[in-house]
Amino acid sequence: MTERKADTHDKIMLGGLVINLACKEEFAVILGILTLAAEDLSGPGRELARHRFGRAGD
C-alpha cells in the first residue's frame, strides 16, 4: 500500500471511530476528550498515558 493510501486509510478509520463515539456523546465532549488525550501524550507522562490509552483501546 502506498504511503498516501495508508494515510487515507488511517484517516477513514479514525473518522469512523469518532462517528461511532458521536452516537453516544456530544461533539464538544469528544473534542474535549481528544484534546486532553493529546495534551497527556505530549506531556512529561506521555509513556504512562500511551500505555493507559493503549490498554483502554484494546
C-alpha positions, 0 to 999 in steps of 0.5 A, spaced: 500 500 500 502 506 498 504 511 503 498 516 501 493 510 501 495 508 508 494 515 510 487 515 507 486 509 510 488 511 517 484 517 516 477 513 514 478 509 520 479 514 525 473 518 522 469 512 523 471 511 530 469 518 532 462 517 528 461 511 532 463 515 539 458 521 536 452 516 537 453 516 544 456 523 546 456 530 544 461 533 539 464 538 544 465 532 549 469 528 544 473 534 542 474 535 549 476 528 550 481 528 544 484 534 546 486 532 553 488 525 550 493 529 546 495 534 551 497 527 556 501 524 550 505 530 549 506 531 556 512 529 561 507 522 562 506 521 555 509 513 556 504 512 562 498 515 558 500 511 551 500 505 555 493 507 559 490 509 552 493 503 549 490 498 554 483 502 554 483 501 546 484 494 546 
